[in-house]
Structure formats: structure tokens, C-alpha cells
Amino acid sequence: MLEKMSDFFEARLDRYDEHMMTDIESANEFYPFTARQLPTAKNSLILDLGCGTGLELQEYYKLNPSARITGIDLSQGMLTQLKQKFVGKEITLILGSYFDVPLGENVFDAAVSVESLHHFKKEEKIGLYSKLHIALRDNGYFILTDYFSLSDEEEQMHRQNLITLKAAQGITDDEFYHYDTPLTVKHEIEALIEAGFTSAEVLNNWGATYTVKAIK
Ligand SMILES: C[S@@+](CC[C@H](N)C(=O)[O-])C[C@H]1O[C@@H](n2cnc3c(N)ncnc32)[C@H](O)[C@@H]1O
């Protein structure tokens, strides 16, 4: 059964961190790696798209304790857990969809997103990435760690499966449902470039999980 995105994560809150760190291959490597790509300058302003309970931020704060974070997430439960972890930190949490929340202009030194954006179509991502591009300062950049389809066929198969499941359940609205539809890395990079980033390149990968850096 498809579940609405926020319901899906709310229902799995209790075991979320443990699940990510034990069941997701190489999580103990890609969270620290992602954190190491973010700015080390004091008071850096960082945007986290789909911050969840803040697993990537745990690693980043070890390297840059004075970073000032803005995190956006659809799930109140995830944000509440995050807040409890980082008492005393200057952190702004926004409950909502990163597709809808205004991000401003020339605000952030860098942005990050981990394991959140594999649910959306290329066209939707181009809109989001254009908004993100505007929100980054000059020389700002975006670090994306997520998992990807390994072929065009796999990408199409996931998308078709979602259409079939929605039809079978009589779902006709445009709300976000939790079903993984990862793009290929090639299509992800195309979306970033079409959105205005001057470059987008793979920094590392662990199986189907890749870290991509896109520079404003
Ligand atoms: C698998 S979790 C990853 C959380 C965190 N980044 C991590 O790696 O542990 C995906 C998160 O993305 C959030 N999410 C999914 N779609 C979103 C959207 N459109 N806007 C904001 N958050 C979203 C979910 O609520 C969930 O907390």
C-alpha cells in the first residue's frame, strides 16, 4: 500500500536512525563523506533539504560546530527528533515541502540533501534546483547524496510501478506518496545543469548511492 510521504516517516520514527545506520549499505561512510564536503568556515549558512532527524548534520556539526543550519522537512516527528538532538544549536526548522517553501536569494553558503530526493521527476527537480540555485551565494554549492537508478530501464520501471500502484489504489491526487523513483545520475546531473548550475560532478559512490557536487 502506498502511504503519504509524511505519514510514512512518522510511522517509522522509533527505528528510523537505527534502520538507516544498520540496514542502509555504507551509511557509516556516506554520511561522514557528505559532511566533509560542506564548508568549514565559522558560522557557515547551510540549507538541508529533507533533513529528517539530522543524520548528516550530526556528522557536520563535528567538523563545524558553529554552522547555522536551516532544515526543511515534511514530517513534524522527524523535525522534533532532530531538535532534541541538537539542543543549543542555532538551527531553523521549517515544516513543509521544499518544493513550496521560499528559499530566498543569495542566502546560503552551501546546501545538502541526503536520501530525500529519489521520489521526484526530473521536471519537478529542475524547478526545485532553479530555486536552490538562486538561494545559494556566489561560489555556493549543493552536495547531494542519494541513491540512483543504474540504467534508464530501471528508472522507467520505478516510475511505471508507481503509476500502476496509484491506479490500483484509486489515487488521483498529486500529493507526495512514499515510493522510490530514483533518476539515473546522468538525468540528475542534467536537471542540475538545466536549473542553472555551472557544473555538477560525481564525487564518490557506494553501489547505487552517489554523492554529487553542483557548483553555482
Ligand atoms: C529517508 S529520509 C532522509 C532524512 C535525512 N536526510 C537522513 O539522511 O537521515 C527522507 C526525508 O525527506 C523528507 N521529505 C521527502 N519529501 C520531502 C519534501 N517534498 N519536502 C520536504 N521534505 C521531504 C521526509 O519527510 C524524510 O524526513
The ligand as an SDF file (V2000), in Angstrom:
LIG
                    3D

 27 29  0  0  0  0  0  0  0  0999 V2000
   14.9820    8.8770    4.1500 C   0  0  0  0  0  0  0  0  0  0  0  0
   14.6840   10.4030    4.9700 S   0  0  0  0  0  0  0  0  0  0  0  0
   16.2870   11.1710    4.9730 C   0  0  0  0  0  0  0  0  0  0  0  0
   16.4480   12.1110    6.1300 C   0  0  0  0  0  0  0  0  0  0  0  0
   17.8790   12.5920    6.3800 C   0  0  0  0  0  0  0  0  0  0  0  0
   18.3310   13.4400    5.3230 N   0  0  0  0  0  0  0  0  0  0  0  0
   18.7710   11.3740    6.5120 C   0  0  0  0  0  0  0  0  0  0  0  0
   19.5600   11.0820    5.5960 O   0  0  0  0  0  0  0  0  0  0  0  0
   18.6360   10.6630    7.5130 O   0  0  0  0  0  0  0  0  0  0  0  0
   13.8230   11.3770    3.7700 C   0  0  0  0  0  0  0  0  0  0  0  0
   13.2820   12.6590    4.3940 C   0  0  0  0  0  0  0  0  0  0  0  0
   12.8650   13.5280    3.3310 O   0  0  0  0  0  0  0  0  0  0  0  0
   11.6540   14.1430    3.7360 C   0  0  0  0  0  0  0  0  0  0  0  0
   10.9620   14.6000    2.5210 N   0  0  0  0  0  0  0  0  0  0  0  0
   10.5200   13.8560    1.4830 C   0  0  0  0  0  0  0  0  0  0  0  0
    9.9460   14.6400    0.5630 N   0  0  0  0  0  0  0  0  0  0  0  0
   10.0310   15.9130    1.0280 C   0  0  0  0  0  0  0  0  0  0  0  0
    9.6040   17.1850    0.5320 C   0  0  0  0  0  0  0  0  0  0  0  0
    8.9730   17.2990   -0.6490 N   0  0  0  0  0  0  0  0  0  0  0  0
    9.8660   18.2880    1.2670 N   0  0  0  0  0  0  0  0  0  0  0  0
   10.4990   18.1750    2.4700 C   0  0  0  0  0  0  0  0  0  0  0  0
   10.9150   17.0030    2.9950 N   0  0  0  0  0  0  0  0  0  0  0  0
   10.6860   15.8900    2.2800 C   0  0  0  0  0  0  0  0  0  0  0  0
   10.9240   13.0690    4.5080 C   0  0  0  0  0  0  0  0  0  0  0  0
    9.9170   13.6130    5.3520 O   0  0  0  0  0  0  0  0  0  0  0  0
   12.0660   12.4080    5.2780 C   0  0  0  0  0  0  0  0  0  0  0  0
   12.2650   13.0010    6.5490 O   0  0  0  0  0  0  0  0  0  0  0  0
  1  2  1  0
  2  3  1  0
  2 10  1  0
  3  4  1  0
  4  5  1  0
  5  6  1  0
  5  7  1  0
  7  8  2  0
  7  9  1  0
 10 11  1  0
 11 12  1  0
 11 26  1  0
 12 13  1  0
 13 14  1  0
 13 24  1  0
 14 15  1  0
 14 23  1  0
 15 16  2  0
 16 17  1  0
 17 18  1  0
 17 23  2  0
 18 19  1  0
 18 20  2  0
 20 21  1  0
 21 22  2  0
 22 23  1  0
 24 25  1  0
 24 26  1  0
 26 27  1  0
M  CHG  2   2   1   9  -1
M  END
$$$$
